[in-house]
Amino acid sequence: MSVSIPAKVYLRESQQLSRRLFLSKGYVGESGAKWAVFSRGNGYRRPLDGVETWLVDAMRAKGHLVERPGGGLMTLAMRQVMSGKAGDHRPLREEGATPEINPAESPLAWLKSRKLISDPQFLAGERLRADYERSRLERRVTASWDMGARGTSGDFAGVSDSAIAARQKYHRALDSIGPELSSILVHVCCLVSGLEQAERLLDMPQRTGRTVLGLALTALARHYGLIKPSEALSARQP
């Protein structure tokens, strides 16, 4: 029997699961008669948390979860990263280094070069991308950050302070934007997906990506203090 899920509920839950799986390099697999999250942090040896069956079914039906080599289900974004299609093939940079901007690979640089986003919007997107990349330099950062085990002794043993700080700033920025807008920031700014690709991955209507991205970048610029609250509405939107 099919279950009707409110669109807002699906959007919130699917985005949270997708972000969690991507950051932990995890996947959804069967655990007994239920679905569960498996993470690279513990070598995929045991499930970390359960996942509602309705959410798995809905994400599979929409193509947001796909078959994973070796079993289980992974996000479509991670599958594209593995195949080199999501722009995530750039080498990781040294901590504290300013991210290089290549207009050929950066959707934000492309939009800025055509004056479709403002300088504060562009700088906000690049700051988020920099924190995202620095937070991933330490491969031993695990899904425990997202599972609420922040107080466990030894969770971040061997992880540099700058990598932890970058991850904290990254999460604070996305949390301040909210799930409705943060997903397009992750895809375009961090995974360097094109707008059309982001629209498909997020199941958005065609040609709405630029508008939604503009709103998200404005909110992000306000979070970083690049745009004053009174000036936010006057920022250029794509």
ROSE-4610 file (N, C-alpha, C; in Angstrom, 1 decimal, always signed):
// ROSE-4610
residu = [M/M/M/S/S/S/V/V/V/S/S/S/I/I/I/P/P/P/A/A/A/K/K/K/V/V/V/Y/Y/Y/L/L/L/R/R/R/E/E/E/S/S/S/Q/Q/Q/Q/Q/Q/L/L/L/S/S/S/R/R/R/R/R/R/L/L/L/F/F/F/L/L/L/S/S/S/K/K/K/G/G/G/Y/Y/Y/V/V/V/G/G/G/E/E/E/S/S/S/G/G/G/A/A/A/K/K/K/W/W/W/A/A/A/V/V/V/F/F/F/S/S/S/R/R/R/G/G/G/N/N/N/G/G/G/Y/Y/Y/R/R/R/R/R/R/P/P/P/L/L/L/D/D/D/G/G/G/V/V/V/E/E/E/T/T/T/W/W/W/L/L/L/V/V/V/D/D/D/A/A/A/M/M/M/R/R/R/A/A/A/K/K/K/G/G/G/H/H/H/L/L/L/V/V/V/E/E/E/R/R/R/P/P/P/G/G/G/G/G/G/G/G/G/L/L/L/M/M/M/T/T/T/L/L/L/A/A/A/M/M/M/R/R/R/Q/Q/Q/V/V/V/M/M/M/S/S/S/G/G/G/K/K/K/A/A/A/G/G/G/D/D/D/H/H/H/R/R/R/P/P/P/L/L/L/R/R/R/E/E/E/E/E/E/G/G/G/A/A/A/T/T/T/P/P/P/E/E/E/I/I/I/N/N/N/P/P/P/A/A/A/E/E/E/S/S/S/P/P/P/L/L/L/A/A/A/W/W/W/L/L/L/K/K/K/S/S/S/R/R/R/K/K/K/L/L/L/I/I/I/S/S/S/D/D/D/P/P/P/Q/Q/Q/F/F/F/L/L/L/A/A/A/G/G/G/E/E/E/R/R/R/L/L/L/R/R/R/A/A/A/D/D/D/Y/Y/Y/E/E/E/R/R/R/S/S/S/R/R/R/L/L/L/E/E/E/R/R/R/R/R/R/V/V/V/T/T/T/A/A/A/S/S/S/W/W/W/D/D/D/M/M/M/G/G/G/A/A/A/R/R/R/G/G/G/T/T/T/S/S/S/G/G/G/D/D/D/F/F/F/A/A/A/G/G/G/V/V/V/S/S/S/D/D/D/S/S/S/A/A/A/I/I/I/A/A/A/A/A/A/R/R/R/Q/Q/Q/K/K/K/Y/Y/Y/H/H/H/R/R/R/A/A/A/L/L/L/D/D/D/S/S/S/I/I/I/G/G/G/P/P/P/E/E/E/L/L/L/S/S/S/S/S/S/I/I/I/L/L/L/V/V/V/H/H/H/V/V/V/C/C/C/C/C/C/L/L/L/V/V/V/S/S/S/G/G/G/L/L/L/E/E/E/Q/Q/Q/A/A/A/E/E/E/R/R/R/L/L/L/L/L/L/D/D/D/M/M/M/P/P/P/Q/Q/Q/R/R/R/T/T/T/G/G/G/R/R/R/T/T/T/V/V/V/L/L/L/G/G/G/L/L/L/A/A/A/L/L/L/T/T/T/A/A/A/L/L/L/A/A/A/R/R/R/H/H/H/Y/Y/Y/G/G/G/L/L/L/I/I/I/K/K/K/P/P/P/S/S/S/E/E/E/A/A/A/L/L/L/S/S/S/A/A/A/R/R/R/Q/Q/Q/P/P/P]
num = [1/1/1/2/2/2/3/3/3/4/4/4/5/5/5/6/6/6/7/7/7/8/8/8/9/9/9/10/10/10/11/11/11/12/12/12/13/13/13/14/14/14/15/15/15/16/16/16/17/17/17/18/18/18/19/19/19/20/20/20/21/21/21/22/22/22/23/23/23/24/24/24/25/25/25/26/26/26/27/27/27/28/28/28/29/29/29/30/30/30/31/31/31/32/32/32/33/33/33/34/34/34/35/35/35/36/36/36/37/37/37/38/38/38/39/39/39/40/40/40/41/41/41/42/42/42/43/43/43/44/44/44/45/45/45/46/46/46/47/47/47/48/48/48/49/49/49/50/50/50/51/51/51/52/52/52/53/53/53/54/54/54/55/55/55/56/56/56/57/57/57/58/58/58/59/59/59/60/60/60/61/61/61/62/62/62/63/63/63/64/64/64/65/65/65/66/66/66/67/67/67/68/68/68/69/69/69/70/70/70/71/71/71/72/72/72/73/73/73/74/74/74/75/75/75/76/76/76/77/77/77/78/78/78/79/79/79/80/80/80/81/81/81/82/82/82/83/83/83/84/84/84/85/85/85/86/86/86/87/87/87/88/88/88/89/89/89/90/90/90/91/91/91/92/92/92/93/93/93/94/94/94/95/95/95/96/96/96/97/97/97/98/98/98/99/99/99/100/100/100/101/101/101/102/102/102/103/103/103/104/104/104/105/105/105/106/106/106/107/107/107/108/108/108/109/109/109/110/110/110/111/111/111/112/112/112/113/113/113/114/114/114/115/115/115/116/116/116/117/117/117/118/118/118/119/119/119/120/120/120/121/121/121/122/122/122/123/123/123/124/124/124/125/125/125/126/126/126/127/127/127/128/128/128/129/129/129/130/130/130/131/131/131/132/132/132/133/133/133/134/134/134/135/135/135/136/136/136/137/137/137/138/138/138/139/139/139/140/140/140/141/141/141/142/142/142/143/143/143/144/144/144/145/145/145/146/146/146/147/147/147/148/148/148/149/149/149/150/150/150/151/151/151/152/152/152/153/153/153/154/154/154/155/155/155/156/156/156/157/157/157/158/158/158/159/159/159/160/160/160/161/161/161/162/162/162/163/163/163/164/164/164/165/165/165/166/166/166/167/167/167/168/168/168/169/169/169/170/170/170/171/171/171/172/172/172/173/173/173/174/174/174/175/175/175/176/176/176/177/177/177/178/178/178/179/179/179/180/180/180/181/181/181/182/182/182/183/183/183/184/184/184/185/185/185/186/186/186/187/187/187/188/188/188/189/189/189/190/190/190/191/191/191/192/192/192/193/193/193/194/194/194/195/195/195/196/196/196/197/197/197/198/198/198/199/199/199/200/200/200/201/201/201/202/202/202/203/203/203/204/204/204/205/205/205/206/206/206/207/207/207/208/208/208/209/209/209/210/210/210/211/211/211/212/212/212/213/213/213/214/214/214/215/215/215/216/216/216/217/217/217/218/218/218/219/219/219/220/220/220/221/221/221/222/222/222/223/223/223/224/224/224/225/225/225/226/226/226/227/227/227/228/228/228/229/229/229/230/230/230/231/231/231/232/232/232/233/233/233/234/234/234/235/235/235/236/236/236/237/237/237/238/238/238]
x = [+0.8/+0.0/+0.9/+0.7/+1.5/+1.1/+2.0/+1.8/+2.1/+1.1/+1.3/+2.0/+3.2/+4.1/+4.0/+3.7/+3.8/+5.1/+5.1/+6.3/+7.3/+6.9/+7.8/+8.5/+7.8/+8.3/+9.4/+9.0/+10.0/+11.3/+11.1/+12.2/+13.1/+12.6/+13.4/+14.1/+13.4/+14.0/+15.0/+14.7/+15.6/+16.9/+16.8/+18.0/+18.9/+18.3/+19.1/+19.8/+19.1/+19.7/+20.8/+20.6/+21.6/+22.8/+22.7/+23.8/+24.6/+23.8/+24.5/+25.3/+24.7/+25.4/+26.6/+26.5/+27.6/+28.8/+28.5/+29.6/+30.3/+29.5/+30.1/+30.6/+30.5/+30.8/+30.0/+28.8/+28.0/+27.0/+26.2/+25.2/+24.1/+23.0/+21.8/+21.8/+21.7/+21.7/+20.7/+20.4/+19.4/+20.1/+19.4/+19.8/+18.6/+18.6/+17.5/+16.3/+15.2/+14.1/+13.9/+14.9/+14.8/+16.0/+15.9/+17.0/+17.8/+19.1/+19.9/+21.1/+21.7/+22.8/+24.1/+25.0/+26.3/+27.3/+28.4/+29.3/+30.7/+31.5/+32.9/+33.7/+33.1/+33.8/+34.0/+33.2/+33.4/+33.7/+34.1/+34.4/+33.2/+32.0/+30.8/+30.5/+31.0/+30.9/+29.5/+29.0/+27.7/+26.8/+25.5/+24.6/+24.7/+24.6/+24.6/+23.2/+22.3/+21.0/+20.0/+18.7/+17.7/+17.2/+16.6/+16.0/+14.6/+13.7/+12.3/+12.2/+11.4/+11.2/+10.5/+9.6/+8.9/+9.9/+10.9/+11.9/+12.8/+13.2/+14.0/+13.3/+12.0/+11.2/+11.0/+10.7/+10.4/+11.7/+12.8/+14.1/+14.5/+14.3/+14.6/+13.7/+12.4/+11.4/+11.8/+12.3/+12.7/+14.1/+14.8/+16.2/+17.2/+16.9/+17.8/+18.7/+18.2/+19.1/+19.2/+20.4/+20.7/+21.5/+21.5/+22.3/+23.8/+24.3/+25.7/+26.5/+27.7/+28.5/+28.9/+28.7/+29.0/+27.8/+26.6/+25.4/+25.0/+23.7/+23.1/+22.7/+22.4/+22.0/+22.8/+23.2/+23.9/+23.3/+23.6/+23.0/+23.5/+22.7/+23.1/+24.3/+24.3/+25.5/+26.8/+26.8/+28.0/+28.3/+27.4/+27.6/+28.3/+27.9/+28.5/+29.9/+30.1/+31.4/+32.4/+31.9/+32.8/+33.1/+32.1/+32.4/+33.1/+33.3/+34.0/+33.2/+31.9/+30.9/+30.5/+30.8/+30.3/+31.3/+32.4/+33.4/+34.2/+34.1/+34.7/+36.1/+36.7/+37.9/+39.1/+38.9/+40.0/+40.8/+42.1/+42.9/+42.7/+42.7/+42.5/+43.7/+43.4/+44.4/+44.9/+46.0/+46.6/+45.7/+45.6/+44.8/+45.2/+44.2/+44.4/+44.7/+44.8/+45.1/+43.8/+43.9/+42.8/+42.4/+41.1/+40.8/+41.0/+41.6/+41.8/+40.5/+40.3/+39.0/+39.3/+38.7/+38.8/+37.5/+37.3/+36.0/+35.5/+36.4/+35.9/+35.2/+35.5/+34.9/+34.0/+34.0/+33.2/+31.9/+30.7/+29.5/+29.4/+29.9/+29.8/+30.7/+31.9/+32.7/+32.1/+31.4/+30.7/+29.6/+28.8/+27.7/+28.2/+29.3/+29.9/+30.4/+31.1/+31.7/+30.6/+29.4/+28.3/+27.4/+27.9/+27.2/+25.8/+25.6/+24.4/+24.3/+25.4/+25.4/+26.3/+26.1/+26.8/+28.1/+29.0/+30.3/+30.0/+29.1/+28.9/+28.4/+27.5/+27.0/+28.1/+28.9/+30.1/+31.0/+31.4/+32.3/+31.7/+30.4/+29.8/+29.9/+29.6/+29.6/+31.0/+32.0/+33.4/+33.9/+33.4/+33.7/+33.1/+31.9/+31.3/+32.1/+32.5/+33.3/+34.6/+35.3/+36.5/+36.4/+35.4/+35.2/+34.9/+34.1/+33.7/+35.0/+35.9/+37.1/+38.1/+38.2/+39.1/+38.6/+37.3/+36.7/+36.9/+37.2/+37.3/+38.8/+39.7/+41.1/+41.5/+40.8/+41.1/+40.1/+40.6/+39.7/+39.1/+39.7/+39.2/+38.0/+37.6/+36.4/+35.2/+34.4/+33.4/+32.0/+31.0/+29.6/+29.2/+30.1/+29.7/+29.4/+29.9/+29.6/+28.1/+27.6/+26.2/+25.3/+25.8/+25.0/+24.8/+25.4/+25.2/+26.2/+27.3/+28.2/+29.4/+29.1/+30.2/+31.0/+30.3/+31.0/+31.8/+31.8/+32.5/+34.0/+34.7/+36.1/+36.8/+37.7/+38.4/+37.8/+36.6/+35.9/+36.8/+37.6/+38.4/+39.9/+40.3/+41.7/+42.5/+43.5/+44.3/+43.7/+42.6/+42.0/+42.5/+42.9/+43.5/+42.4/+42.8/+41.8/+41.2/+42.0/+41.4/+40.4/+40.6/+39.6/+38.3/+38.4/+37.2/+36.5/+37.3/+36.7/+36.0/+36.6/+36.0/+34.7/+34.6/+33.4/+32.3/+32.7/+31.7/+31.1/+32.0/+31.5/+30.7/+31.0/+30.2/+28.8/+28.7/+27.4/+26.6/+27.3/+26.5/+25.9/+26.7/+26.2/+25.0/+25.1/+24.0/+22.8/+23.0/+21.9/+21.2/+21.9/+21.4/+20.5/+20.9/+20.1/+18.8/+18.9/+17.7/+17.7/+17.0/+17.1/+16.5/+15.6/+15.0/+16.0/+17.0/+17.9/+19.3/+19.6/+21.0/+21.4/+20.5/+20.9/+21.5/+20.9/+21.4/+22.8/+23.0/+24.4/+25.4/+25.0/+25.9/+26.3/+25.2/+25.5/+26.3/+25.9/+26.6/+27.9/+28.0/+29.2/+30.2/+29.7/+30.7/+31.0/+29.9/+30.1/+30.3/+30.2/+30.5/+29.6/+28.3/+27.4/+26.9/+26.6/+26.0/+24.5/+23.9/+22.6/+21.6/+21.7/+20.8/+20.9/+22.1/+22.3/+21.8/+22.0/+21.4/+19.9/+19.3/+17.8/+17.4/+18.1/+17.6/+17.8/+19.0/+19.3/+18.3/+17.9/+17.0/+15.5/+15.2/+13.9/+13.2/+13.9/+13.3/+12.8/+11.8/+11.3/+12.5/+12.4/+13.5/+13.5/+14.7/+15.0/+14.6/+14.5/+14.3/+15.5/+16.6/+17.8/+18.5/+18.5/+19.2/+18.5/+17.2/+16.5/+16.7/+16.5/+16.7/+18.1/+19.1/+20.5/+20.8/+20.2/+20.3/+19.8/+18.7/+18.1/+19.0/+19.5/+20.4/+21.7/+22.3/+23.5/+23.3/+22.2/+21.9/+21.8/+21.1/+21.0/+22.3/+23.1/+24.5/+25.4/+25.3/+26.1/+25.7/+24.4/+23.9/+24.5/+24.5/+25.0/+26.5/+27.3/+28.7/+29.0/+27.9/+28.1/+28.6/+28.5/+28.9/+27.8/+26.6/+25.4/+24.8/+24.5/+23.8/+22.3/+21.7/+20.3/+19.4/+19.6/+18.8/+19.1/+20.3/+20.7/+20.4/+19.9/+19.8/+18.9/+17.8/+16.8/+17.3/+18.3/+18.8/+19.9/+20.4/+21.5/+21.0/+21.9/+21.5/+21.1/+20.0/+19.6/+19.7/+20.1/+20.2/+18.8]
y = [-1.2/+0.0/+1.2/+2.1/+3.3/+4.3/+5.1/+6.0/+7.4/+8.3/+9.7/+10.5/+11.0/+11.8/+13.2/+14.1/+15.6/+16.0/+16.8/+17.2/+17.8/+18.6/+19.3/+18.3/+17.3/+16.2/+15.4/+15.1/+14.3/+15.2/+16.4/+17.3/+17.4/+17.6/+17.7/+16.5/+15.3/+14.1/+13.6/+13.7/+13.2/+14.1/+15.4/+16.2/+15.9/+15.7/+15.3/+14.0/+13.0/+11.7/+11.8/+12.5/+12.7/+13.3/+14.4/+15.1/+14.2/+13.5/+12.6/+11.5/+10.9/+9.9/+10.4/+11.6/+12.1/+12.4/+13.1/+13.5/+12.3/+11.3/+10.1/+9.0/+9.3/+8.4/+7.1/+7.2/+6.1/+5.6/+4.6/+4.1/+3.5/+3.2/+2.6/+1.2/+0.3/-1.1/-1.8/-3.0/-3.8/-4.3/-4.2/-4.7/-5.4/-6.8/-7.5/-7.3/-6.9/-6.6/-5.1/-4.3/-2.9/-2.3/-1.0/-0.3/+0.5/+0.6/+1.3/+2.0/+3.0/+3.7/+3.0/+2.8/+2.2/+3.3/+3.5/+4.5/+4.0/+4.8/+4.5/+4.6/+5.4/+5.7/+4.5/+3.4/+2.2/+1.0/+1.4/+0.4/-0.4/+0.2/-0.4/-1.7/-1.8/-3.1/-3.3/-2.2/-2.3/-1.1/-1.2/-0.1/+1.0/+2.3/+3.3/+3.8/+3.8/+4.3/+3.7/+3.6/+3.1/+4.2/+3.8/+4.7/+4.2/+5.1/+4.7/+4.1/+3.0/+2.4/+3.3/+4.1/+5.0/+6.0/+6.4/+7.3/+6.7/+5.5/+4.7/+4.5/+4.0/+3.7/+5.0/+6.1/+7.3/+7.8/+7.8/+8.2/+7.3/+6.1/+5.2/+5.5/+5.7/+6.0/+7.2/+8.2/+9.5/+9.5/+8.4/+8.3/+9.0/+9.4/+10.0/+9.0/+7.8/+6.7/+5.7/+5.2/+4.3/+3.1/+2.0/+0.9/+1.2/+0.6/+0.8/-0.4/-0.2/-1.4/-2.0/-3.3/-4.0/-4.2/-3.6/-3.8/-2.6/-2.5/-1.3/-0.2/+0.9/+2.1/+3.3/+4.1/+5.3/+6.5/+7.7/+8.8/+9.0/+9.5/+9.8/+10.7/+11.7/+12.6/+11.8/+10.9/+10.1/+9.2/+8.7/+7.8/+8.6/+9.9/+10.7/+11.1/+11.4/+11.7/+10.5/+9.3/+8.1/+7.9/+8.4/+8.2/+9.5/+10.5/+11.7/+12.7/+12.6/+13.5/+14.7/+14.7/+15.8/+16.9/+16.8/+17.9/+17.7/+16.6/+16.4/+15.7/+15.8/+15.1/+16.0/+17.2/+18.1/+17.6/+17.8/+17.3/+18.2/+17.6/+18.3/+19.3/+20.4/+21.5/+21.5/+22.1/+22.2/+23.1/+22.8/+23.5/+25.0/+25.9/+27.3/+27.9/+27.0/+27.5/+28.1/+29.2/+29.8/+28.9/+28.5/+27.7/+28.3/+27.6/+28.2/+28.2/+29.2/+29.4/+29.2/+28.1/+27.8/+28.0/+29.1/+29.3/+28.2/+27.3/+26.2/+25.1/+25.1/+24.0/+24.6/+25.9/+26.5/+27.1/+26.6/+27.2/+28.6/+28.9/+30.2/+31.2/+30.8/+31.7/+32.0/+31.0/+31.1/+32.2/+32.1/+33.0/+34.4/+34.5/+35.8/+36.5/+35.7/+36.3/+36.9/+36.4/+36.9/+37.8/+38.2/+39.2/+38.7/+37.4/+36.8/+36.7/+36.8/+36.9/+38.0/+38.5/+39.7/+39.2/+40.2/+39.8/+39.2/+39.8/+39.1/+37.7/+37.4/+36.1/+35.1/+35.6/+34.8/+34.4/+35.5/+35.3/+34.4/+34.5/+33.6/+32.1/+31.9/+30.5/+30.0/+30.8/+30.3/+30.1/+30.8/+30.6/+29.3/+29.0/+27.7/+26.5/+26.7/+25.7/+25.4/+26.5/+26.4/+25.6/+26.0/+25.2/+23.8/+23.5/+22.1/+21.4/+21.9/+21.2/+21.0/+22.0/+21.9/+20.9/+20.8/+19.9/+18.4/+18.2/+16.8/+16.4/+17.3/+17.0/+15.8/+15.8/+14.7/+13.6/+12.5/+11.4/+10.7/+10.9/+10.2/+10.8/+12.0/+12.6/+11.7/+11.2/+10.2/+10.8/+9.9/+10.2/+10.5/+10.3/+10.6/+12.0/+12.9/+14.3/+14.5/+13.8/+13.9/+13.1/+12.1/+11.2/+11.7/+12.8/+13.4/+12.9/+12.2/+11.7/+12.6/+13.9/+14.9/+14.9/+14.4/+14.4/+13.2/+12.2/+11.0/+11.1/+10.7/+10.8/+10.1/+10.7/+10.1/+10.2/+10.8/+10.9/+11.6/+12.6/+13.3/+13.2/+12.0/+11.8/+11.9/+12.7/+12.8/+13.8/+14.4/+15.3/+16.7/+17.5/+18.8/+19.8/+20.7/+21.7/+22.5/+22.8/+23.6/+22.8/+21.5/+20.7/+20.6/+20.5/+20.4/+21.8/+22.9/+24.2/+24.5/+24.0/+24.2/+23.4/+22.2/+21.4/+22.1/+22.7/+23.4/+24.6/+25.3/+26.5/+26.1/+25.0/+24.5/+24.2/+23.4/+23.0/+24.2/+25.1/+26.3/+27.1/+27.2/+28.0/+27.3/+26.0/+25.3/+25.3/+25.1/+25.1/+26.5/+27.6/+28.9/+29.2/+28.5/+28.7/+27.9/+26.7/+25.8/+24.8/+23.7/+22.6/+22.9/+23.9/+24.2/+24.8/+25.6/+26.2/+25.6/+24.9/+24.5/+23.4/+22.6/+21.5/+22.0/+23.1/+23.6/+24.2/+24.8/+25.3/+24.2/+23.0/+21.9/+21.4/+21.3/+20.7/+21.7/+23.0/+23.9/+24.4/+24.8/+25.4/+24.3/+23.2/+22.2/+21.1/+20.5/+19.4/+19.9/+21.2/+21.9/+21.2/+21.0/+20.5/+21.8/+21.6/+22.6/+22.8/+23.9/+24.2/+23.2/+22.8/+21.8/+20.5/+20.1/+18.9/+19.0/+20.1/+20.3/+20.2/+20.8/+20.8/+19.3/+18.5/+17.1/+16.3/+16.5/+15.8/+16.2/+17.4/+17.9/+17.9/+17.3/+17.2/+18.5/+19.6/+20.9/+21.1/+22.0/+22.3/+22.9/+22.7/+23.2/+24.8/+25.3/+26.7/+27.5/+26.7/+27.4/+27.5/+26.7/+26.6/+28.0/+28.8/+30.1/+31.0/+31.0/+31.8/+31.3/+29.9/+29.3/+29.5/+29.3/+29.5/+31.0/+31.9/+33.3/+33.6/+33.1/+33.3/+32.7/+31.4/+30.7/+31.5/+32.0/+32.7/+34.0/+34.7/+35.9/+35.6/+34.5/+34.2/+33.8/+33.1/+32.7/+33.9/+34.9/+36.1/+36.9/+36.9/+37.5/+36.8/+35.5/+34.7/+35.0/+35.2/+35.5/+37.0/+37.8/+39.3/+40.0/+39.4/+40.1/+41.0/+40.8/+41.6/+42.0/+43.2/+43.6/+43.2/+42.9/+42.5/+43.5/+44.8/+45.8/+45.8/+45.2/+45.3/+44.0/+42.9/+41.6/+41.6/+42.3/+42.2/+42.9/+43.8/+44.5/+43.8/+42.7/+41.9/+41.4/+41.4/+40.9/+39.5/+39.1/+37.8/+37.3/+36.0/+35.5/+35.6]
z = [+0.0/+0.0/+0.0/-0.9/-1.0/+0.1/+0.6/+1.6/+1.1/+1.3/+0.8/+1.8/+1.4/+2.3/+1.9/+2.9/+2.5/+1.9/+0.9/+0.2/+1.2/+2.1/+3.0/+3.9/+4.3/+5.2/+4.4/+3.2/+2.4/+2.1/+1.8/+1.5/+2.7/+3.9/+5.1/+5.4/+5.4/+5.8/+4.8/+3.5/+2.4/+2.4/+2.6/+2.6/+3.8/+5.0/+6.1/+6.0/+5.4/+5.2/+4.2/+3.1/+2.0/+2.6/+3.3/+3.9/+4.8/+5.6/+6.6/+5.9/+4.9/+4.2/+3.4/+2.9/+2.1/+3.1/+4.2/+5.1/+5.7/+5.9/+6.6/+5.6/+4.3/+3.3/+3.6/+3.9/+4.3/+3.3/+3.7/+2.8/+3.6/+2.9/+3.6/+3.2/+4.2/+4.0/+4.9/+4.6/+5.3/+6.6/+7.7/+9.0/+9.6/+9.4/+9.8/+8.8/+9.3/+8.5/+8.2/+8.7/+8.6/+7.8/+7.5/+6.8/+7.9/+7.7/+8.6/+7.9/+8.6/+8.1/+8.5/+7.5/+7.8/+7.4/+8.2/+8.0/+7.9/+7.1/+7.0/+8.3/+9.2/+10.5/+11.3/+11.2/+12.0/+11.0/+9.8/+8.8/+8.3/+8.4/+8.0/+8.7/+9.9/+10.6/+11.2/+11.7/+12.4/+12.0/+12.0/+11.7/+12.8/+12.4/+13.3/+13.8/+12.8/+13.1/+12.1/+12.5/+11.6/+10.6/+9.5/+8.5/+8.2/+8.2/+8.0/+6.6/+6.5/+5.2/+4.2/+4.6/+3.7/+3.0/+3.8/+3.3/+2.2/+2.5/+1.6/+0.3/+0.4/-0.8/-1.6/-0.9/-1.7/-2.4/-1.7/-2.3/-3.4/-3.3/-4.4/-5.6/-5.4/-6.5/-7.2/-6.5/-7.1/-7.7/-7.5/-8.0/-7.1/-5.9/-5.0/-4.2/-4.1/-3.6/-4.8/-5.0/-6.1/-5.6/-6.4/-6.0/-5.8/-4.7/-4.4/-4.8/-5.5/-5.7/-4.4/-4.3/-3.1/-2.2/-2.6/-1.8/-1.1/-0.9/-0.2/-1.2/-0.6/-1.4/-1.0/-2.0/-1.8/-2.4/-2.1/-2.7/-4.2/-5.0/-6.4/-6.5/-5.6/-5.6/-5.3/-4.4/-4.1/-5.2/-5.9/-7.1/-8.2/-8.3/-9.4/-9.0/-7.7/-7.2/-7.5/-7.2/-7.5/-9.0/-9.8/-11.3/-11.8/-11.0/-11.4/-12.1/-11.9/-12.7/-11.9/-10.6/-9.7/-9.4/-10.1/-9.9/-8.6/-7.9/-6.6/-6.8/-8.0/-8.2/-7.9/-7.5/-7.2/-6.0/-6.1/-4.9/-3.7/-2.5/-1.3/-1.1/-0.5/-0.3/+1.1/+1.3/+2.6/+3.5/+4.8/+5.7/+5.7/+5.6/+5.7/+4.3/+3.3/+1.9/+1.3/+0.6/-0.1/-1.3/-1.4/-2.5/-3.9/-4.8/-6.1/-6.8/-7.7/-8.4/-9.9/-10.4/-11.8/-12.5/-13.3/-13.9/-14.7/-15.2/-16.0/-15.1/-13.8/-13.0/-11.9/-11.7/-10.6/-11.1/-10.8/-11.2/-10.7/-9.5/-8.9/-9.7/-10.1/-10.9/-12.2/-12.8/-14.1/-13.9/-12.9/-12.6/-12.4/-11.6/-11.3/-12.5/-13.4/-14.6/-15.5/-15.4/-16.2/-15.4/-14.2/-13.4/-13.0/-12.8/-12.4/-10.9/-10.2/-8.7/-8.3/-7.1/-6.6/-6.0/-5.7/-5.1/-3.7/-2.8/-1.5/-1.7/-2.6/-2.9/-3.3/-4.2/-4.6/-3.5/-2.7/-1.6/-0.5/-0.3/+0.7/+0.2/-1.1/-1.6/-1.5/-1.8/-1.8/-0.3/+0.6/+2.0/+2.5/+2.1/+2.4/+1.8/+0.6/-0.1/+0.6/+1.0/+1.7/+3.0/+3.8/+5.0/+4.8/+3.7/+3.4/+3.1/+2.3/+1.8/+3.0/+3.8/+5.0/+6.0/+6.1/+7.1/+6.7/+5.4/+4.9/+4.8/+5.2/+5.1/+6.0/+7.1/+8.1/+7.8/+7.2/+6.9/+8.1/+9.3/+10.5/+11.1/+10.6/+11.1/+10.6/+11.6/+11.2/+11.4/+11.2/+11.3/+12.7/+13.7/+15.1/+15.3/+14.4/+14.5/+14.2/+13.3/+12.9/+13.8/+14.5/+15.3/+16.7/+17.0/+18.3/+19.4/+19.0/+19.9/+20.1/+20.1/+20.1/+21.4/+22.5/+23.8/+24.1/+23.2/+23.4/+23.4/+24.4/+24.4/+23.3/+22.6/+21.5/+20.2/+20.0/+18.8/+17.7/+18.2/+17.2/+17.5/+18.0/+18.2/+16.9/+16.9/+15.7/+14.7/+14.9/+14.0/+14.4/+13.4/+13.7/+14.1/+14.9/+15.4/+14.3/+13.2/+12.1/+11.3/+11.2/+10.5/+11.3/+12.6/+13.4/+13.4/+13.5/+13.4/+12.1/+11.0/+9.7/+9.6/+10.2/+10.1/+11.0/+12.1/+12.9/+12.2/+11.5/+10.8/+9.6/+9.0/+7.8/+8.3/+9.4/+9.9/+10.4/+11.0/+11.5/+10.3/+9.3/+8.1/+7.5/+7.3/+6.7/+7.6/+8.9/+9.8/+9.8/+9.7/+9.7/+8.4/+7.3/+6.1/+6.1/+6.7/+6.8/+5.7/+5.8/+4.9/+3.5/+3.4/+2.1/+1.2/+1.7/+0.8/+0.9/+2.0/+2.1/+1.1/+0.7/-0.2/-1.5/-2.1/-3.4/-3.1/-1.9/-1.6/-1.6/-1.0/-0.9/-2.3/-3.2/-4.5/-5.4/-5.4/-6.3/-5.7/-4.5/-3.9/-3.5/-2.9/-2.3/-3.3/-3.9/-4.9/-6.3/-6.5/-7.8/-8.9/-8.5/-9.5/-10.3/-11.6/-12.4/-12.0/-12.3/-11.9/-12.4/-13.7/-14.2/-13.5/-13.2/-12.5/-11.0/-10.4/-9.0/-9.1/-10.1/-10.2/-10.3/-11.1/-11.2/-9.9/-9.3/-8.0/-6.9/-6.9/-5.8/-6.3/-7.4/-7.9/-8.0/-8.5/-8.6/-10.0/-10.2/-11.5/-12.4/-13.7/-14.5/-14.5/-14.6/-14.6/-13.3/-12.2/-10.9/-10.1/-10.5/-9.7/-9.5/-10.5/-10.3/-9.3/-9.3/-8.4/-6.9/-6.8/-5.4/-5.0/-5.8/-5.5/-5.0/-5.8/-5.4/-4.0/-3.7/-2.4/-1.3/-1.6/-0.6/-0.4/-1.5/-1.4/-0.6/-0.8/-0.1/+1.4/+1.7/+3.2/+3.7/+2.9/+3.4/+3.6/+2.7/+2.8/+4.1/+4.4/+5.6/+6.8/+6.8/+7.9/+8.1/+7.1/+7.2/+7.5/+7.5/+7.7/+6.5/+5.3/+4.1/+3.5/+4.0/+3.7/+5.0/+5.2/+6.4/+6.2/+7.4/+7.3/+6.5/+6.7/+6.0/+4.5/+4.1/+2.7/+1.9/+2.7/+2.1/+0.9/+1.0/-0.1/-1.4/-1.2/-2.4/-3.1/-2.6/-3.2/-4.6/-5.6/-6.9/-6.9/-7.5/-7.6/-9.0/-9.3/-10.6/-11.3]
